[in-house]
Amino acid sequence: MAVKIRMTRTGANKDISYRLVATDGRCPRDGKHLEVVGWYDPKKTGVNFSLKMDRIEYWKSKGAQLSDTVKSLVKKANKAAKTSA
């Protein structure tokens, strides 16, 4: 089973938000998932995402692949953590 960490769409029409999930790569975008590892709201200003970095690292250690958008969010989270520390 090829695990991927990607976004699944939630919210109403014209009020879209996303959950970041670990899922089997063969499942549809909004289908069954293994675990929710965060959220992303593109319409929100300021801090518009939250990630469970420990769970993302766990899934990466098990061989999970990150989508391009999730990679950029992880990069932002790591950068924010370095500047606040």
C-alpha positions as CSV (number, residue, x, y, z in Angstrom):
1,M,0.0,0.0,0.0
2,A,1.4,3.3,-1.1
3,V,0.6,5.9,1.6
4,K,0.3,9.5,0.6
5,I,-0.2,12.7,2.6
6,R,-2.5,14.9,0.7
7,M,-5.4,17.3,1.0
8,T,-9.1,16.4,1.0
9,R,-11.7,19.0,0.3
10,T,-14.2,20.0,3.0
11,G,-16.6,22.9,3.5
12,A,-19.5,24.4,1.5
13,N,-19.5,25.8,-2.0
14,K,-17.5,29.1,-2.1
15,D,-16.3,28.4,1.5
16,I,-13.7,25.7,0.8
17,S,-11.3,24.4,3.4
18,Y,-9.1,21.3,3.4
19,R,-8.0,18.6,5.7
20,L,-4.5,17.1,5.4
21,V,-4.8,13.3,5.5
22,A,-2.7,10.2,5.3
23,T,-4.4,7.9,2.8
24,D,-3.9,5.0,0.5
25,G,-2.8,6.5,-2.9
26,R,-5.4,4.4,-4.7
27,C,-8.3,5.9,-2.8
28,P,-10.2,8.9,-4.3
29,R,-9.5,12.4,-3.0
30,D,-12.4,12.6,-0.7
31,G,-12.5,8.9,0.1
32,K,-11.4,6.8,3.0
33,H,-8.3,7.9,4.9
34,L,-6.1,6.5,7.6
35,E,-5.6,9.6,9.7
36,V,-6.2,13.4,9.7
37,V,-2.8,15.2,10.2
38,G,-3.9,18.8,9.9
39,W,-6.0,21.4,8.2
40,Y,-5.6,24.3,5.7
41,D,-8.0,27.2,5.1
42,P,-6.9,29.3,2.1
43,K,-9.4,32.1,2.7
44,K,-8.2,32.8,6.3
45,T,-5.6,35.5,6.8
46,G,-2.6,35.2,9.0
47,V,-2.0,31.6,10.2
48,N,-4.3,29.6,7.9
49,F,-3.0,26.0,8.6
50,S,-2.2,23.6,11.4
51,L,-0.1,20.5,11.1
52,K,0.6,17.6,13.4
53,M,4.3,17.5,12.6
54,D,5.0,14.4,14.8
55,R,2.4,12.4,12.9
56,I,3.6,13.6,9.5
57,E,7.1,12.6,10.5
58,Y,5.8,9.2,11.6
59,W,4.1,8.6,8.2
60,K,7.2,9.8,6.3
61,S,9.3,7.3,8.3
62,K,6.9,4.6,7.1
63,G,7.4,5.6,3.5
64,A,4.6,8.1,2.9
65,Q,4.9,10.5,0.0
66,L,3.8,14.1,0.4
67,S,1.9,16.0,-2.2
68,D,3.5,19.2,-3.6
69,T,1.1,21.5,-1.6
70,V,1.6,19.6,1.6
71,K,5.4,19.8,1.1
72,S,5.1,23.6,0.9
73,L,3.0,23.8,4.0
74,V,5.5,21.6,5.9
75,K,8.3,23.9,4.7
76,K,6.3,27.0,6.0
77,A,5.7,25.3,9.3
78,N,9.4,24.4,9.8
79,K,10.4,27.9,8.8
80,A,7.9,29.4,11.3
81,A,9.1,27.1,14.1
82,K,12.7,28.2,13.5
83,T,11.9,31.9,13.7
84,S,9.8,31.6,16.8
85,A,12.5,29.5,18.6
